[in-house]
Amino acid sequence: MSNDDNDVPMTPRRASRQVQTKFNSRDYALVFEEAIKDKDCRAIFKRFLKKSRSEELMQFYEEYTKYDELFLECLNASSSGGSGGKGRRSTTTSKSDEDDTVSNRLSVNSADSSTKLFRKAIQKLWIQAQSMIGRFIQQGAEHEINIGSLQRMTFSRWQILDDLTPVVFQEANWTDNEYQTLLNVYQTKLDPNVLFEGLLIAVLQDLKHDQFPRFVRNDLLFDYLQKKGEVYTRAIAINVSHGFNVDVRFQPSDLQSKVIDEKMIFFGFTLLQDTPDWELILDKDDIQGYMSKTSYFFGKDTSVGKEKKGLRLHKSVYTLPFCIEDVWKMVCNQENHLKFDPKANEEFKLRDFREPNQDCEFAVTETEMGPKFMPIMKRRHFPFITTTFYDSRLKGYVVVCRSFNDSDNHTDRIHYDGFAYTMYIPNGDKATNVFMIDYSDIKMPFKAAILENTAYKFHIPTVQKGMVKVLNELTNNSTKNVEWNESMDGRHWWKMAELHKNRYPNKSWYDEWLKK
């Protein structure tokens, strides 16, 4: 971002203009990572979440933060207490050594001061953990966060930990060394990264991609920032009044080959992030639709004058009330795509399947479609490469699809470029969140912004309702699971995801992207 007024000498006219300039909170875009760290901003976010009855996610985050701080205190107490002290023995023993060991046996209550400090810190940590389990994790809890398998695994770890608790805190005879070792083991099991493994990132991912984009466009936030003032706002938001440039890194040459690499996977995660360039065009029930304010081009902009051809980025976010396993089986079956999105899948043809090789590290399929969007338009030709993978951190599936140069085929049709990126992420045990980015230029012969907006607002709920209808048919209204066999894998999505699970066990591309 740049400011043309920087370093320009003050003139009376300029001074007058600056005096008249007032702070406007709508000129700012809230940054999730900064907002989530600010206590006051979190309070406003919670007010917003309460309206949608989903404040338990923010409550869990705040309690987790407290727990993390207590764990650091526990680590400090541990280092103060040390692992040595009374009861440390050499590798060889004598009669006198054995006598010393007996004399150094102690009860929990007679431990030395450093050990007592360590034990007290662990007790505080355990109390906080017990509270969080009871409020958020245990089935039927008052503020249950419904994170599915991650939640169940946390509760299982807690039950094992809780069984060990009487041994740690009840009266018993130990050497100081033995008791320190026991406390260290117990502390390790209370580590937030161990006890609540995966839960924090799942909660933040849900907040960031589902609730936060709506919050940052709500009057509740703008009124709050207006009252807090410019200094406060600048600490947690960026000024976008002079524009906001989205760094779209793909050039026309990037969509020529038949290769998908990690760069493209990370690019998809980047596009999913909420930025000021996203305009919320649909917010209904569990469905949100966004369209970029900026037009993007894969080739040269050949439009005349100020008319802009090409399409904008599209993002849709919605929930399917079915488990991730059933949703994934459903979308892997090509026949179902013809039911819930028939127009986009016209003349679908699977050309080839390729195993990972020296030129492309991922298994891919080569496919084509030939949709005709309007009666007066020529049929389009969309050749594309696809790969799928399971992300161990997200506990869900990702589909990456990009076009390639195939203009020599189907010369009677208009070839168009594009990139699509879809994530299917579990939302508890009985629902799945779908995030989809569509980045394409179907080469409309006229300025299409208004038509595009209207069409997309209609298309998103149509697809979502179509998917729900198909899933209801396949599950007999949620009374059974979707049936599956390999002959149904018409797109090879299932095959590629399973192949990559074996090739990259426990790998999380999302984790790697976060570290970049």
MARTIBA-178588 format. One line per field, with one value per residue (C-alpha): x, y, z; residue in one letter. Coordinates in pm, whole numbers, plus 50000, padded with zeros to 5 digits. Layout:
% residues N
xx <- c(X;...) $
yy <- c(Y;...) $
zz <- c(Z;...) $
balo <- c(a;...) $
END
This chain:
% residues 516
xx <- c(50000;50121;50027;50080;50087;50394;50695;50507;50544;50235;50028;49724;49502;49654;49632;49264;49205;49385;49188;48867;48982;48817;48880;48642;48649;48516;48849;49012;49026;49063;49353;49246;49582;49595;49227;49230;49511;49326;49102;48857;48824;48761;48479;48309;48368;48202;47899;47873;47918;47651;47394;47474;47498;47857;48043;48175;48463;48589;48533;48744;49020;49032;49040;49308;49517;49489;49582;49886;50003;49959;50162;50449;50432;50446;50755;50924;50837;50974;51306;51322;51261;51498;51514;51789;51798;51751;51726;51962;52170;52486;52488;52655;52521;52664;52509;52535;52375;52079;52046;52046;51777;51553;51608;51535;51195;50930;50559;50392;50335;50699;50852;51105;50991;51090;50900;50596;50610;50619;50331;50122;50175;50067;49756;49655;49711;49505;49215;49211;49224;48941;48731;48794;48710;48384;48282;48393;48509;48291;47992;47687;47897;47731;47953;48055;48267;48172;48508;48445;48734;48978;48737;48698;49075;49124;48865;49032;49370;49206;49054;49398;49546;49268;49328;49687;49583;49531;49880;50026;49843;49752;49974;50251;50613;50859;51217;51243;51391;51103;50841;51009;51007;50638;50555;50755;50564;50232;50332;50415;50066;49918;50109;49841;50000;49955;49626;49444;49636;49484;49191;49325;49406;49065;48887;49090;49037;48661;48658;48886;48716;48353;48264;48538;48463;48107;48217;48456;48171;47925;47814;47881;48255;48261;48072;48310;48623;48478;48438;48784;48949;49224;49523;49358;49225;49562;49707;49475;49371;49513;49403;49260;49114;49384;49323;49436;49645;49597;49917;49798;50119;50005;50107;49966;50267;50174;49859;50019;50172;50016;50180;50050;50313;50321;50332;49982;49859;49992;49845;49501;49539;49643;49341;49107;49215;48977;49099;48938;48920;48644;48294;48024;47743;47547;47494;47204;47169;47487;47590;47823;47932;48212;48336;48660;48630;48924;48930;49215;49351;49554;49657;49674;49377;49243;48935;48862;48865;48751;48552;48704;48662;48754;48603;48671;48772;48477;48463;48181;48153;47874;47790;47657;47479;47659;47983;48306;48322;47982;48049;48384;48235;47957;48183;48423;48143;48123;47755;47667;47830;47588;47305;47408;47592;47492;47572;47936;47987;47855;48048;48277;48550;48832;49131;49412;49542;49911;50105;50358;50674;50991;50800;50503;50529;50154;49921;49694;49404;49369;49009;48796;48450;48252;47991;47764;47672;47414;47224;47382;47736;47975;48044;48356;48646;48795;49082;49216;49454;49334;49486;49342;49496;49409;49550;49633;49595;49265;49137;48980;49027;49155;49091;49321;49222;49398;49368;49644;49714;49499;49397;49482;49192;48829;48904;48530;48511;48649;48930;48932;49179;49106;49199;48965;49045;48802;48838;48605;48665;48473;48260;48207;48092;47776;47861;48117;48230;48298;48531;48567;48771;48703;48955;48871;48809;48540;48600;48262;48205;48083;48127;47982;48007;47632;47537;47819;47708;47349;47444;47684;47433;47196;47456;47600;47276;47164;47477;47458;47092;47170;47446;47216;46948;47193;47331;46980;46912;47239;47202;46825;46784;47086;46981;47280;47624;47696;47787;48121;48334;48621;48408;48228;48552;48483;48718;48991;48964;48947;49238;49464;49385;49461;49780;49901;49812;50053;50316;50302;50178;50059;50157;49984;50030;49821;50077;50360;50173;50119;50495;50577) $
yy <- c(50000;50346;50697;50963;51236;51103;51337;51612;51968;52096;52352;52544;52344;52018;52116;52194;51859;51677;51859;51744;51382;51173;50821;50574;50219;50089;50182;49900;49524;49323;49074;48743;48663;49006;49023;48684;48798;49113;49058;49339;49240;48880;49000;49168;48860;48650;48879;48818;48443;48433;48546;48239;48021;47925;48115;47790;47792;48128;48022;47713;47923;48155;47867;47695;48014;48016;47650;47711;47985;47754;47488;47734;47808;47434;47403;47681;47509;47185;47344;47506;47172;46988;46618;46566;46629;46370;46012;46033;45719;45610;45309;45100;45066;44980;44899;45267;45372;45144;45290;45642;45542;45413;45725;45945;45786;46050;46099;46337;46581;46575;46652;46934;47288;47276;46950;47093;47397;47168;46957;47267;47394;47056;47059;47399;47266;46955;47162;47377;47067;46904;47219;47231;46863;46908;47225;47152;46794;46547;46426;46631;46906;47246;47406;47097;47202;46905;46846;46475;46228;46486;46545;46172;46114;46402;46253;45911;46064;46246;45926;45759;46069;46088;45726;45823;46125;45944;45796;46144;46334;46083;45997;45754;45681;45785;45884;46244;46123;45881;46143;46397;46138;46068;46440;46482;46197;46343;46688;46552;46404;46743;46923;47111;46985;46631;46637;46864;46753;46901;47069;47424;47431;47279;47545;47829;47690;47685;48039;48181;48036;48021;48284;48547;48647;48735;48909;49147;49267;49322;49662;49541;49539;49868;50047;49899;50006;50352;50395;50257;50495;50493;50408;50093;49992;50026;49776;49495;49594;49727;50040;49940;50278;50318;49969;49621;49416;49041;48867;48618;48443;48245;48354;48218;47986;47823;47678;47519;47197;46879;46902;46975;47055;47173;47535;47491;47323;47607;47860;47713;47754;48116;48192;48056;48326;48613;48945;49282;49176;48928;49070;48877;48830;48552;48477;48244;47969;47759;47895;48185;48305;48550;48714;48907;49278;49256;49092;48853;48743;48441;48607;48963;49192;49243;49437;49771;50092;50041;49727;49437;49084;48777;48645;48709;48469;48287;48132;47927;47795;47566;47277;46934;46756;46428;46275;46325;45956;45968;46304;46186;45865;46066;46318;46047;45898;46080;45990;46203;46513;46484;46499;46790;47004;46883;47203;47224;46854;46843;46610;46492;46258;46090;46076;45933;45843;45881;45752;45983;46012;46220;46497;46512;46409;46350;46106;46297;46245;46413;46509;46734;46889;47082;47302;47539;47817;48001;47916;48204;48110;47861;47547;47577;47334;47286;47034;46989;46798;46688;46542;46463;46406;46357;46615;46463;46789;46895;46535;46597;46578;46835;46838;47048;47104;47315;47355;47287;47390;47185;47450;47230;47000;47100;47401;47457;47541;47817;47693;47844;47841;47783;47665;47507;47410;47230;47118;46873;46911;46730;46944;46701;46346;46430;46727;46833;47183;47247;47529;47589;47839;47881;48091;48089;48291;48142;48428;48595;48824;49109;49266;49002;49133;49176;48854;48670;48789;48682;48347;48263;48353;48106;47838;47796;47703;47496;47280;47254;47150;46908;46746;46714;46555;46300;46221;46173;45924;45737;45721;45664;45990;45932;45584;45410;45489;45548;45223;45211;44997;45085;45055;45374;45575;45728;46022;45825;46074;45792;45607;45915;46008;45654;45640;45966;45845;45556;45769;46053;45896;46146;46439;46775;47022;47266;47254;47317;47610;47763;47757;47942) $
zz <- c(50000;49921;50020;49755;50021;50202;50208;50020;50162;50340;50152;50281;50047;50161;50525;50485;50324;50607;50876;50713;50696;50965;51083;50922;51055;50723;50566;50764;50725;51044;51056;51213;51375;51543;51636;51804;52037;52148;52451;52372;52008;52110;52333;52036;51824;52096;52091;51719;51763;52032;51776;51568;51881;51814;52086;52235;51985;52110;52470;52412;52254;52556;52803;52596;52611;52991;52999;52781;53019;53318;53141;53096;53470;53529;53310;53506;53833;53694;53603;53947;54113;53883;53834;54088;54460;54731;54623;54323;54311;54134;53904;54178;54530;54866;55202;55301;54973;55043;55391;55241;54992;55268;55476;55176;55113;55167;55162;54920;55204;55318;54978;54964;54878;54510;54460;54639;54409;54107;54241;54312;53955;53819;54040;53898;53548;53618;53757;53441;53220;53415;53372;52996;52953;53143;52956;52599;52540;52727;52526;52616;52776;52820;52553;52356;52057;51835;51666;51612;51628;51769;52055;52125;52121;52365;52600;52578;52667;52956;53096;53097;53260;53518;53620;53703;53912;54247;54220;54174;54445;54715;55011;54915;54996;54726;54697;54585;54257;54198;54270;54043;53764;53821;53812;53491;53323;53440;53321;52974;52947;53045;52770;52567;52245;52373;52564;52317;52008;51692;51868;51869;51498;51418;51624;51471;51122;51178;51320;51051;50745;50855;51116;51083;50719;50822;51140;50960;50738;51022;51154;51508;51437;51247;51527;51784;51594;51537;51913;51991;51747;51489;51710;51841;51500;51328;51577;51466;51112;50787;50603;50265;50168;49901;49768;49852;49613;49617;49519;49259;49168;48866;48520;48191;48163;48494;48338;48034;48166;48302;48643;48993;49256;49616;49504;49364;49682;49898;49653;49721;50098;50040;49824;50092;50337;50394;50249;50175;49812;49894;49865;50051;49799;49972;50341;50400;50657;50634;50293;50214;49873;49795;49477;49437;49370;49132;48789;48722;48388;48286;47960;47833;47899;47547;47652;47493;47695;48053;47981;48170;48047;48245;48565;48929;49201;49354;49699;49845;50199;50310;50540;50450;50740;50673;50801;50607;50506;50334;50168;50030;49888;49728;49552;49434;49224;48889;48844;49146;48994;48702;48956;49180;48920;48571;48377;48489;48416;48061;47832;48112;47990;48182;47947;48156;48502;48584;48882;49054;48846;48811;48635;48872;49237;49269;49098;48858;48622;48286;48219;48000;48007;47747;47915;47726;47967;47755;47435;47244;47347;47193;47387;47604;47619;47965;47985;48337;48559;48904;49217;49559;49900;50265;50507;50846;51037;50880;50894;50556;50181;49932;49556;49334;48973;48709;48333;48082;47724;47490;47238;46938;47024;46971;46750;46716;47087;47308;47531;47879;48166;48528;48873;49130;49486;49718;50080;50254;50628;50907;51135;51418;51346;51155;50933;50674;50582;50214;50104;49732;49531;49160;48968;48598;48285;48059;47814;47810;47507;47725;48066;48294;48652;48714;48534;48707;49050;48992;48842;49123;49397;49234;49167;49519;49703;49404;49426;49805;49798;49516;49721;50024;49805;49663;50009;50148;49869;49924;50303;50306;50498;50723;50834;50671;50532;50165;49993;49818;49592;49361;49048;49158;49152;48811;48866;49049;49337;49592;49430;49430;49791;49912;49705;49859;50211;50159;49986;50243;50572;50835;50613;50652;50369;50574;50857;50611;50459;50804;50866;50545) $
balo <- c(m;s;n;d;d;n;d;v;p;m;t;p;r;r;a;s;r;q;v;q;t;k;f;n;s;r;d;y;a;l;v;f;e;e;a;i;k;d;k;d;c;r;a;i;f;k;r;f;l;k;k;s;r;s;e;e;l;m;q;f;y;e;e;y;t;k;y;d;e;l;f;l;e;c;l;n;a;s;s;s;g;g;s;g;g;k;g;r;r;s;t;t;t;s;k;s;d;e;d;d;t;v;s;n;r;l;s;v;n;s;a;d;s;s;t;k;l;f;r;k;a;i;q;k;l;w;i;q;a;q;s;m;i;g;r;f;i;q;q;g;a;e;h;e;i;n;i;g;s;l;q;r;m;t;f;s;r;w;q;i;l;d;d;l;t;p;v;v;f;q;e;a;n;w;t;d;n;e;y;q;t;l;l;n;v;y;q;t;k;l;d;p;n;v;l;f;e;g;l;l;i;a;v;l;q;d;l;k;h;d;q;f;p;r;f;v;r;n;d;l;l;f;d;y;l;q;k;k;g;e;v;y;t;r;a;i;a;i;n;v;s;h;g;f;n;v;d;v;r;f;q;p;s;d;l;q;s;k;v;i;d;e;k;m;i;f;f;g;f;t;l;l;q;d;t;p;d;w;e;l;i;l;d;k;d;d;i;q;g;y;m;s;k;t;s;y;f;f;g;k;d;t;s;v;g;k;e;k;k;g;l;r;l;h;k;s;v;y;t;l;p;f;c;i;e;d;v;w;k;m;v;c;n;q;e;n;h;l;k;f;d;p;k;a;n;e;e;f;k;l;r;d;f;r;e;p;n;q;d;c;e;f;a;v;t;e;t;e;m;g;p;k;f;m;p;i;m;k;r;r;h;f;p;f;i;t;t;t;f;y;d;s;r;l;k;g;y;v;v;v;c;r;s;f;n;d;s;d;n;h;t;d;r;i;h;y;d;g;f;a;y;t;m;y;i;p;n;g;d;k;a;t;n;v;f;m;i;d;y;s;d;i;k;m;p;f;k;a;a;i;l;e;n;t;a;y;k;f;h;i;p;t;v;q;k;g;m;v;k;v;l;n;e;l;t;n;n;s;t;k;n;v;e;w;n;e;s;m;d;g;r;h;w;w;k;m;a;e;l;h;k;n;r;y;p;n;k;s;w;y;d;e;w;l;k;k) $
END
